[in-house]
Amino acid sequence: MDVTLISVSGRLACDGIRLISSLLKKAGHRVTNVYLARREPDYELHELERLGDILKNTDLVMMAVYSNYFGRAIRITDLIHQRFPGLKVVWGGPHCIATPELSLKYADAVCFSEGDEAVVELVNRLAAGQDYLNIPNMAFRVNGSYVANPVLPPFSDLDSLPYYDYGLDDQFLLDGELLPLTMDKVKTLTQQYPFYVPTLYFLTSRGCPHECSYCNNCRYVSMFGKNVMRFYSVHRLIAEIKHTLAVLPFVEFIVFGDDDFLARPYKQLEAFAVRYRKEIGLPFGAAASPRTYSKDKIELLLDSGLTTFNLGVQSGSQRVVTEVYNRKISLEKTNSVIQEIAPYVDTRDLTVIVDFIIDNPYETKDDIIQTYNYLLNLPRRFKPNLFYLSFYPGTPIYDRAVKDGLIKEADEGIFRSYTGSSIRYQKNYETFLVLWLRLARLHPQLQKIPGWVFRLLGSHPVRKLASLLPDSIYEKGANALQLRMAWEKKGKRR
């Protein structure tokens, strides 16, 4: 069967669509991959129509959909249905896991859980002309009705899966024209944050030990009944990295994209550290939470090439961390981890990136100023990373926001970029201060401003005076600071 896989993400895909490609090829199907790896400007109709050159020879279209690009997926799906009547479009990916029924308003079928077995079974049955409407993990639109099948248990044998497909055969990039994907293009498109060198993102596990209210992992917990962590073996992990680097020899940096890399048992990390240092040797980055951090684990990774460590704090307010985000982590524990990591910044040249979420309508001004003070007290060379809260379907905080009337259900407009957006909910002096401090911590010239100036700006008397000015001033100021950071990132890429 001829299958076209389309990734609508604004970055070159490094996730499940490459695994689906390999699985379908292994099953004997011909696969064409198309990447819409451009965040802005969005694609115009004349560009999307270029897909027709491939679609006219396609038996089935499958699309990887993230909520942020939900609108893009709708436009392509509608175009396919208009220009190629009868050609089925199947959606999968995080958005479908979160909201399969909404996705089926547009797609003919969705994979709403893990696709390792379900997607191959679907294509095999379609190719053989067999009935497919009872395949687990799949939902279908049948005569206008929604039909959802049972959920398979979590796929556990990760080592049995084929390597992600990074080959260039039948792979295309849509950017003005439909262009064959070349190594030069891949190299350019993989020069990403935080260092803008060719970077390979790699997942070594599935699952997450946490149930944060804003995260899609909650949907898996509701389906499986619990958090289910699964890991690639160290042998398999090293083998696939070596294979991928042979295909992409220009890669200079590896990011392990696991939600919490330190959730691995110590013995596995120890085996990984020895083999990675000996057989791979590239600098790498990883993320973890204060709950799984230990000095022994971090020193293992430092000795094997860890140069960037990402730690989630999310808010300087314990109330927000616990009551709003459902993170069962005390800020006292987080502070102790930060203090323990701090010396490695100087002794091991470790870059520490600390994550916070801003523009949260469930925060008070006092909550925001606690985050500001937390940022102010971070060790000097730590890099603050600010995310804008986005409400994703299937998460508890989304349901709460719908109930409270903050957002409308199934409104495409709520899916904003979580790394660079406009202030929507917290148009106040305190949020402006947080963004200003972030810029000051990252800008070499502004780093010279003494700390007492920032403490004065965050003091109660100054905040009270600042509140006399209209919120529109701080909204414009906050958005100008965000624009400044975006331009600086573009400059780094150049």
N, C-alpha and C positions, 0 to 999 in steps of 0.2 A: 504494500500500500504506500502511496506517496503522501507523506505528512509534512506540512509546513508548521514549524514552531515560530511564534512571534513573541519577542520580549518587548513590552511597552515601557519598561523602566528607563529612566533618563540616564542611566549609566550602563556601560557594557556589562551584560549579565555574567555573574560568577556563581550562580546559585542553582536551584533545582532544575531549571530548563536545560542546563547542560547535562545533568544526570538523565533526564527524560530522553534527551537526544541519544545518549549512549544506550539506554535500555531498549529504545525502539530499533536502533540499528542492530543491536545484538539479536533482536527477535526477527530480523530479516526485512525490516521495512526501510524504505528510502526516506531520508529526512533532510529537509532544507530549513536552515535557521536564518531568521531575520531579526536584527536588533535595531530598535529605535532609540539609540543611545545618545539622545540629546535632551537636555532638560528644558532649554529655552532657546529661541522661541518655539512655541508648540508647532506641531506639524499642520500644514495647510492641506486642503483637499487635493490639490494637484500633486503633492508629494505622496499622499496615501494612495492615490490612484496608480502610482508606480508599482505597487504591490501586485497589480493585475498580471504583470509579466510572469510572475511565479504562480499566482493563484489559479491561472487558467489550466495549469497542469497538475493541480493538487486534488487529492481525494478527501483530505480532512485538514482543518486548521485547528491548532491548539495554541492557546495564548496564556502567557504567564502574567498575572495581574496583581499589582500592588495598589492599595487604596489611593495613594497619591496620584496614580495614573489611571484611575478608574474611568475618567472621562475620555481619555485617549483610547482605552480599550472599547468603550461604547462606540466611538466614532468609526473605528476600524471594523468592528463587528457589523454595525449597520451598513457600512459600505459593502462588505462582503455579501451580506444578505441581499442587497439591492442589485449588485452587479453580477453575482454568481448564485442565483436562486438554487436551492437544493444543497449547496455546499455547507456542511455542518461546521459550527464553530464551538469548540470546547474550551472552557476557561478552567484554570487552576491557579494555585498560588495563594498568598496570604489573604487577599481580599475574599476569595471564595471560601476559604476556611472560616472566615469570620461571618460571612453573610451569604450563604449559598442561594437562599430564596431570592434575594435582591439581584444576585448575579444572573439568575435564570430568567429575569425579565428581558435579558439581552442575548445571552448565550443559549445554545441548544442543549448543552450539558455542562456540568461543573464537577470537578473533583474537589471535594470539600474536606478531605483528610489527606494522609500520605498517599502519594501516587505511584510508588514503586511497583506494586502489583496491579492496581486497578487500571492504570493508564495502558499498560501493555495488554492487559486482558481486553480492554475496550477496543483497541486497534485491531487486535487479533480477531475478535468476533466480527467487527465491521468488515474486515478483509474477507472473512469466510462467509459473510452474509447471514450470520447467526443472530439470534436475539441477544440484546445487550442491556436491556432495561433493568436487570436484577443485579448488576455488578456492584459489590460493596464499595463504599467510599465515594460513590457517584450519585449525582442527582440529575434528573432529566425533566425537560419541559415536554409534556405529552398532551397534545390537543388543548393547550392552554393551561393544563394542570401541572402542579409541582409534585414530582415523585422522587422521594429520597430513600436510599437503601441503607441497610445497617452499616456500622463502622467496623472495619477490621481492627484487630489488636495492633498495638504499635509495632512497626517493623523493627525487628531486633538484630537480624544478621547483616549488619552494615558491611562487613567484610566481603559479603557475597556480591555486592553491587559493582558494576563496572566503573572505571574511572570517568570523571567528568570529561565531556567532549570539548576539547580545545583545538580540534583540527580545523582547517580552513576550507575543506571540501564542502561545497554547497552552503556556504555561510555568507551572509550579506549584511550590509549596513545601509539603512535608509537615512540619507542626509542630503536633501535636495534631489539627488538621484539615487537609484538603487545600485549600490556599489559592491563589488566583491570585497569581502573582508580580507585584508592583507596583514602581514606581520607588522608592517610599519603603522598601520591604523590601530592594531591591537596595542602596540607599544604606547602610542600616544594616548589612547583611551584608558589605559591602566595607570596613568600618572595621576594619582589621586591623593586626597587628604590622608595623612597629615604632612607628608614630606614631598609629595608631587614627584616621586620617582616611580618607575614601573613597578606596580605592586600586585601581588597575587593574594586574593582573599580566599581563605580555605576553612571549611567547617570540619572539625574533628569529632563532633558529637551531635546528638539530637536531644532536644529537651532542655529544660532549665529548672534549677532547684528552687526558683522563686515563683510567686504568683502575683506580680505587680498589677495593679488595677488597670493600667494603661497599655498592657502588653498582650499581644496576640496569643501568648502561651496559655492564657486563661481559657481560650477556646479548646485547646488540646486537653487541658485538665478536665473540662466539662465533658469532653467526648470519652476520654480514657478512664475517668474517675479518679485520677491521681497524676502527680508529676512522674514521668517515666524518663529517666536518663539512660541514654545508650551511647556507647563510645566505639569508634573505630579502634581496632587493635593498633599498638605502636608499630608493629611490622607493616601492616597495611597502610597506615598513615604515612610512614616514611617512603614506602614504595610509590604511593601515588604522587607525593610531592616531587620525588625524583623524576617520575615519568612526565609530570606537567612541566617541570623546569627544562626538560629536554625538548619539549614542544615550544616553550616560551623562554628561550635562553637569555633574554634581555631583562628578566625580572631581577630587581635589586632588593626587594623588601617583601616579606610575607606577613600578612595579618591573619591571625587565627580568629575567625569571626564568631566563635562560640559565645553565647551570652555570658557564660562564666567558665573560663578555661581552667580555673583552679578547682572546679568541681571534680576533676579527675582524682582518683586515689593517688596517694603519694608514690606508691611503687610504680604506677604507670607513668607518672611524671618523671620519675627518676630514670626509667628506661628510655623515655622519649628524649630527655636531656642528653643522655650519653650518645644516642644514635644521631640526633639532630646535629649536634656539634660536630660529629665525625663525618657524617654523610651529606649534610646539607650546607651548614656553615653560613647561611645568610642571616642578616639581622632580622628580627621579627617583633611583632607587637601582639599583645593579648589583653583581654578584658577580664575583670573579676569583680566580685563584690566583697565587702568587708567580712561577710559571713563565711566565705570559703578561704579567705587569705590566711596564709601562715608564713612566717619568716623562712622556714625550711623550704617551702615550695618556691617562694619567689627567688631565693638564692640559687636553687637548682636551675631555674630558667635564666637567671642572669649569667650563670656560667655557660649556658648553651647558646646565648645570642640574643636574649631579650633586651631590646633597646627602648621600647615604648610600652608603657603599662597604663591601661585605662581603668579607672575606678568610678563606679556609680555612687553618687551621693544623692542627687536629685533635688534636695531642698535642705536649707539650713534650719528649717523648722521641724522639730520632732513630730508635732501635730500633723503636719502635711505628710511627712514620710509614713507615719503609721496609719492615720485615719483616712487620708485621701488616696495615697499610693499603695497602701497595704504591703509595705515593705517591713518585714519583721526584723529590722536592724536598728539598733540604737545609734544615735549620733555619737555617743560616748565611745562605742566600739569603733565607729568610722574614724573618729579623731585619733584613736590609738594606732590604727593602721596607718593613717597618714603620717603620723610622727615617726613610725617605724620605717616607712618607705623613704622619708625625706633624705636621709644621709646618702642613699644610693644615687640621688641626682648629681651629687658632686663626686662621690667615690667611684661610681660605675657609669657616669654620664647617661643616666636613665632619664628619659622623658616621661613625665607623669601627666596624664590628661585626666581631669576630674569633671565628670558629667553632672549638669544641673538642668532641671526643667523649669522654664519660665512661662509667663503669660498664662497662668492657671487661674481660672475664675473662682476656684475654691480656696485661693489664698487671700488672706487679709494683707493690708499694708504692713502690719507688724510681722507677718510671716515673711514677706518679701525682704524686709530690712534684716531679718535674721539670716537669710541667704546672702545678702550683701555683706554682712559682718563675717559670715563664714568664709566667703571669698577673700575678704580683706585679711583674714588670719591664715590663709593657706601659705605654706612655704613659698618663698619668693619666686622660684623657678617653676612651680607647678603651673600647668596651662589649663585655665577654665574652659570648658566646652559647654555652650548653652544650646539647649534644644527647646523648641516651641511646642507646647502641649498640643497634640492633635488627637481628636477623639475617633478611635477606630472601632467599627462595628464588632460586636462579639466580646467587647471588653466591659468590665463593670463600670468604669468611669464614663464610657459612652452611654450605657443604659441610664446612668445617673443624670447625665447632662440632658438627655432626651426628656426624662421625667421632670426635670427642673425647668424645662423650657429654654435652656441655653442654646440648644441646637435642634434642628429638625431632622427627623429620622430619614435616612437615605438621601441626605442633601450632599451632593458632590462638593459643594463649596467648603465643607468642613475639612476636607482632606488636603490641608496645606502642607507645604514643605516643613519638616520638623527641624531642619538645620538652618534655614534662612527664610524668614517670613516677615510679615508686618504685624505689629502689635494689634491684637484684636480684643482682648478682655481687660488687660491691666494697663490702662492708659494713665499712668501716674508717675509721680516723681521717683518713687522707690524703684520701679522697674527701669526707668531711665538711668538711675544710679548703677544698677546691676550691669546694664549694657555698657555704660561708660567705664566702669571698673574693669570689665572683661577686656575692653579695648586697651586700657592703660596697662593691664598685666601682659599683653602680648606685643605692644608697640615699644620698640627700643627707646625712643625719645621720651615717651610718657612714663616709662618705668622710673624715671628720675624724680618724679613727683613724690615728695615725702608722704609717709603714711598718715601723718596727722591731718593733712588736707582732706583725705578721704574720710577719716573719722569725723572731722568737722561737718563734712557734707551729709553724713548719715546721722548726725546728732538730732535729738528731738526738737530743739529750737529751730534749726535750719529746715527740718522737715515741715514743721508747722508753718513757717513763713512760705515755703515752697508750695504748700497746699492752697495758698491764696490765689495762685495763678491757675488759669484754665487748663484742664487736662489736655486740650489740643496741642498745647506747647510741648508737653512731654511726649505725646504720641509722635509728633513730627520729629522731635529730637531723637527718640528711640529708633525710629525708622531710618533716620539719617545715619545713626551709628551702625545699624545693621548693614546699610548700603556701603558704608566705609569699609566694613570688614569683608564684604563680598568683593569689593574692588581690590582689596589687598590680596585676597586669595587668588583672584584672576591674575594679578601681577606675578605672584609666585609661580603660577602655572606657566606663564610666559618665560 
